[in-house]
Amino acid sequence: MIKMLAAVRRKPGMTHVEFLDYIEHQHGKIAQAKPLGVKRYVQNHVIDAAFGVDSDNAYTQTFHRDSITELFFENMSDLIATFSDPYTQQTTGPDAKNFADLSKQVAQLMDEVELSETGTLPTNWKAMLFLKKNPAVQLEAFFSAWDRAHAAAASECPAFQKALRRHVRARYMPEGDRVTSYFGPDIGVYEGVSSLWFENEADLQGFRQYQRSLFQQLSDEGIALSSESFFVYVKEVVILDLGQ
């Protein structure tokens, strides 16, 4: 299973609540009417977030994000067929102008890896962590460094390890760039995205310890750009799940 992930910002003049209502109840209906090759469609409605670091105002390039879209496909052929279909081109895609700031979209194809053994447990709290690779670092070197930094940060944060109920890591697949223009003319890419689930709001304190340690290590090593990396707390809203 592969997924197309997009971090969406609401259009000017629209409140966060108006945006969430529209994408769930209006845009969601458009997607449900003709799923095409999409096997699962999840909207992650942003509850809270943090962007950038005090020493660098580059965070203004990413601030803010209102929802994270996850579109799951069985394979690349289904993905390409979906984004090439007239319904996507003429109905689903054009609807974005009703809710999205198309000038500042983030979108990429991702390959998911499940890092936990308890993925079916119900959880109430989800955090999504976006890592921006240093352009000077090769992609595979970034992935390897991310593995090491995750292990080190987790070992420093026993409360995080105890509270974590599910962990899915998604890695950027450059071959998906051929279809990301669907999301707008100015597309940004985040090479690493982690999704982490917890049972209680208090557990997020442990996540923050882990997140700070992870960002610091990858920044110190020159692997990731902490000023452009960010995280969000979200509420999952499942629009479509054909696996049920």
Secondary structure, 3 states (H helix, E strand, C coil): CEEEEEEECECCCCCHHHHHHHHHHHHHHHHHHCCCCCCEEEEEEEEEEEECECCEHHHHHCCCCCEEEEEEECCHHHHHHHHHCHHHHHHHCHHHHHCECHHHEEEEEEEEEECCCCCCCCCCEEEEEEECECCCCCHHHHHHHHHHHHHHHHHHCHHHHHHCCEEEEEEECHHHHHCHHHHCCCEECCCEEEEEEECCHHHHHHHHHHHHHHHHHHHHCCCECCCCCEEEEEEEEEEEECCC
